[in-house]
Amino acid sequence: MEYETLVSEYLDYGRNKFLEISKKRILPDETIFLNISKGYYTPDGERRYQRGVGFPNDKEFVNELIKKLKEISK
């Protein structure tokens, strides 16, 4: 699958780990989705990705996801 990253933010945690939260467009059909990928930094500082999860670019879904994350992190 080929896609274009429209915007991304990074959240570092642990010694050399990160999460990438991004909005991407699938090519060529233009479908937009959101993605959270887990990765780590190499000794040279490069990002390496391990796995990710994609979900619809739907405001209601995102709000519900945020709500669930807040509930379980209490």
DRENTOR-636516 format. One record per residue: x, y, z of N, C-alpha, C in turn. Coordinates in steps of 0.05 Angstrom, whole numbers, padded with zeros to 5 digits, always signed. Atoms other than C-alpha are relative to their C-alpha. Last residue first. Layout:
BEGIN
XYZXYZXYZ;...
This chain:
BEGIN
+00005-00012-00027-00143+00138+00718+00014-00016+00022;-00025-00010-00012-00110+00115+00653-00004+00013+00027;-00018+00022-00009-00166+00068+00632+00025+00011+00013;+00013+00017-00020-00219+00123+00629+00019-00021+00011;+00002-00015-00026-00174+00174+00594-00012-00018+00022;-00027-00003-00011-00157+00124+00540+00000+00014+00026;-00008+00026-00011-00231+00107+00531+00029+00001+00011;+00016+00006-00024-00250+00180+00523+00009-00026+00013;-00011-00017-00021-00194+00192+00473-00014-00005+00026;-00026+00011-00007-00218+00133+00432+00013+00016+00022;+00005+00024-00017-00290+00158+00436+00026-00013+00008;+00009-00009-00026-00268+00227+00411-00005-00023+00019;-00024-00011-00014-00228+00195+00354-00008+00010+00028;-00017+00022-00008-00288+00153+00333+00024+00010+00016;+00014+00014-00022-00335+00213+00334+00017-00024+00010;-00001-00016-00025-00286+00255+00293-00012-00015+00024;+00028-00006-00008-00277+00202+00239+00001+00013+00028;-00002-00028-00006-00210+00195+00203-00028+00010+00006;+00013-00020+00017-00217+00120+00205+00004+00028+00011;+00029-00002-00005-00166+00076+00240-00012+00023-00015;+00014-00022+00014-00094+00053+00230-00030-00002+00006;+00029+00005+00002-00051+00013+00278-00013+00024-00014;+00019-00022-00001+00024+00008+00277-00029-00009-00002;+00028+00007+00008+00084-00036+00284-00018+00024+00003;+00004+00028-00006+00160-00036+00293-00028-00009-00008;+00028+00006-00008+00184+00029+00262-00003-00030+00004;+00007+00026+00011+00256+00051+00261-00027-00007+00011;+00024+00014-00010+00274+00124+00272-00004-00026-00015;+00021+00005+00020+00345+00146+00261-00024-00014+00012;+00023-00019-00002+00385+00174+00319-00021-00003-00021;-00005-00023+00017+00451+00140+00301-00022+00021+00001;-00022-00015-00012+00444+00092+00360+00008+00025-00016;-00025+00015+00002+00377+00072+00329+00022+00016+00014;-00023-00015+00012+00314+00105+00355+00024-00018-00001;-00023-00005-00017+00252+00062+00369+00021+00016-00016;-00027+00004+00011+00183+00052+00341+00021+00006+00020;-00019+00003-00022+00108+00048+00353+00027-00004-00013;-00021+00020+00005+00059+00073+00300+00019+00001+00024;-00018-00002-00022-00008+00108+00310+00020-00023-00003;-00017+00022-00006-00047+00121+00246+00017+00006+00025;-00018-00007-00022-00105+00163+00223+00016-00024+00008;+00002+00015-00025-00138+00153+00156+00020+00010+00020;-00016-00010-00022-00152+00192+00092-00005-00017+00025;+00012+00005-00027-00177+00158+00029+00019+00009+00021;+00004-00024-00016-00147+00192-00033-00014-00005+00027;+00029-00005-00004-00156+00133-00081-00007+00023+00019;+00009-00025+00013-00085+00135-00109-00029+00007+00007;-00001-00006+00028-00056+00132-00058-00006-00024-00017;-00006+00023+00017-00078+00125+00014+00000+00009-00029;+00018+00003+00023-00074+00191+00052+00009-00024-00016;-00012+00009+00025-00043+00195+00121-00022-00002-00021;+00022+00000+00018-00055+00231+00187+00011-00006-00028;+00000-00013+00026-00003+00215+00239-00027-00001-00014;+00028-00004+00005+00013+00198+00311-00003+00016-00026;+00006-00019+00021+00084+00171+00316-00031+00000-00003;+00025+00005+00015+00100+00137+00382-00002+00022-00021;+00018-00021+00007+00171+00136+00408-00026-00011-00012;+00024+00008+00014+00224+00094+00441-00017+00024-00006;-00003-00007+00028+00296+00108+00460-00024-00008-00017;-00027-00009+00006+00301+00108+00536+00003+00008-00029;-00021+00019-00005+00227+00106+00553+00027+00011-00008;+00003+00013-00026+00179+00153+00519+00022-00020+00004;-00022+00017-00009+00180+00201+00460-00007-00011+00028;+00001+00001-00029+00116+00227+00429+00021-00020+00010;-00015+00022-00013+00120+00246+00356-00002+00004+00030;-00011-00009-00026+00071+00286+00314+00014-00024+00013;-00007+00019-00021+00053+00275+00241+00012+00014+00024;-00010-00013-00024+00018+00311+00184+00007-00022+00020;+00009-00027+00001-00002+00293+00113+00011+00017+00023;+00004-00010-00027+00037+00228+00105-00006+00030-00002;-00013-00025-00005+00026+00201+00035-00006+00010+00028;+00015-00022-00013+00008+00129+00022+00018+00024+00003;-00015-00025+00002+00027+00068-00019-00017+00022+00013;+00017-00023+00000+00000+00000+00000+00018+00025+00000;
